[in-house]
Amino acid sequence: MRLLMAFILIASFVITTVHADEQVAKGKAIFQNCMACHGEQAMGDEDNEAPRLAGQHGWYLVTQLENFQAGIRGAHADDDNGQMMRAMAMTLSDEDIENVVAYIATLSAE
């Protein structure tokens, strides 16, 4: 019984690790579209008014992307950068968001 439980735990860990690696790889590919404004390491760009994403909590990044998709952010006529970000967010599926946030989580905030 203990051997079976140990096997199940190890198998779960391996499956979880493989899934996480796949998420990060997919997220890195998606993030290529974000680099122009947020930078290669997601450190942001003051000139573009693009905030630093590296080091942010995953839940916060997900919420902001969902807010752009819902029109809570980036809907004001005078917010050119927000409108551009909203258009980018609208191209993302829920899975894309999970993947890009998983990738951003791997980046150093320093």
Phi, psi and omega in degrees: 000315180296322179296318178297316179297319178297317178299316180298317179296316180294316179298318178298318179297315180297314180298316179297317180295316179298316179298317180296318178298320178295318178300313182297317180297316178294319179296322178298318178297317179295321184296341177307326179287342184268340187299326184303324181258316187269351179089160183299327181253016178061033180273357177086175181209109182299322180300324178268000185056035178260120184288160173291131177258328180299133179090351177284153176292141179303317181299326181291316180297317178300313181300317182293318178297319177295324177294321175296316180297324183277353181083009176287326175241150174076017182258346182287138183299332181270359183260078183299314180295320178295321178295322178294318179294322179298317178299320178294316181297327181295340180278351186266134172276172176301320179294320177301317180298313178302318183291314182292325177293322176298320178293313181302325179298339180276349184275143180285140179273003183254000000 
